[in-house]
Amino acid sequence: MVNRKLVKFLSFRYVILASVLIVLSGGLVLLPKYQKHEGITPEALLSNANSPERYISTDELANRLISQDPSYLLIDVRDESDYKEYTLPNAINIPLQNLLDEDYEFYLNQSQYNVVLFSNDNFYADQAWIICNRLGYKNLFVLKGGINVWFNTIINPNKPSEDMAAIDFDLYSTRKAASMYFGVAYPEKIKKSSVKKAPANIASKPSVPKQVVPVKKKKKIPVEGGC
Amino acid sequence: MKELEKTKRISIAAVLTILVVLIALLSYKKPSHLYAINSKAALEKITDINYLISQNEIDQRNQVLVDIRNSYEFDKGHMEHAINIPVSDILTDESSDILESFKENNKAIVLYGTNPTETIAPFMVLTQLGYDNLKILTVENSYYQNNLITKNVAAENKAPDINGFIQESIKKTKEAMDKAKAVPKPKITVTPKQIIPVKKKKKMPVEGGC
């Protein structure tokens, strides 16, 4: 009797196998739920967000811009109005809320350029960086201090007081030179050069009528007569 | 006989596939932390919701202050009724339990650190793990004579008027240049120089003999 039942059961075996496989494939339908979990693990994200490796200082950035390093791409994450008022040279504007728009993915999700994100300070730039980091974008940096520190170090550097080290004076002069590259003009420089020019002018001004005195070259007449 | 062989092979293959799938399912370890929202949703959240609060907006009954600095700093001085969860420990099991309990009691979690920038990392990670009701207290903490001084700051200060500054400097330079040009050049009295032709002495050839 059992044999018969078994045989009957076995005749349906293909149907049973097929149904089991269909059920398992139904499990694949559950996978889209896991799309929310895109990106690197939360632990990795936390440790990346905590590390200061992503910061680039204003001095270093100024250096790269002046030497016209072509691999640096600047992205301003502030609003459009702030961007229009003043921004770093050749920076493009991606307001924070549009960061993940498809149009801008080209700038962020690539490995050729070093992208520097900046904002007025580094609060919003950091947020942008963390969002991009979860998606695994590489070569992203944050300008430490943002536009505020840019102003205080590059555009309008602090003159070091008399009691500071020589390094500070060197830094100040490099920063001053950088500020001139970025458009700041110094009236003291002009005064100096104008004062210098004046005496030179005076010296050459009186064009004294010079007479050309032909110098007769004397031919040496052979000594006549003998000794 | 051949038929039997074929069916035998099919059944063995089918059983093996099912076994493999079962083993995979059983050995699948659920990751301890799963994101609850994807990146786009996270971005919308942080740009739409105003999560910054200042010191006078602290509401002790519905909020819990979480100090994310390390335990040494916390022991030196912390804000009233604050608990300490250092940033590096935010994803440990016990911290997750603590945070979950707050979530269940419907208490808002307010993060603060030495400055607002410090709180961005834990804020972003926790938001993406699904904690709603997270806020950042925008304060700067410093120590003066072993006392904690907390003062309100803005998350980001307004941009300085750099363009104005540059234009100012250009204007000043122009003014200086104009001034320099307008300075009357001191009059130079040109004394007519007399040109005295220099008579070159002719060397008379030596006459006569030696």
Interface residues (C-beta under 8 A of the other chain):
Chain A: R13 L17 V20 L21 L24 Q35 K36 H37 E38 G39 T41 P42 E43 L45 L46 A49 N50 R78 D82 E85 Y86 L96 Q97 L99 L100 S119 N120 D121 N122 F123 Y124 D126 Q127 I130 I131 R134 L135 G146 I147 N148 W150 F151 N152 I155 N156 F182 G183 V184 A185 Y186 P187 E188 K189 I190 K191 S194 V195 A198 N201 I202 K205 P206 V208 K210 Q211 V213 V215 K216 K218 I221 V223 E224 G225 G226 C227
Chain B: S11 A14 T17 I18 V21 P31 H33 L34 Y35 A36 I37 N38 S39 K40 A42 L43 E44 I46 T47 D48 V87 S88 I90 L91 P116 T117 I120 A121 P122 M124 V125 Q128 L129 A155 E156 N157 K158 A159 P160 D161 I162 N163 F165 I166 S169 I170 K172 T173 E175 A176 M177 A180 K181 V183 K185 P186 I188 V190 K193 I195 P197 V198 K200 K202 K203 P205 V206 E207 G208 G209 C210
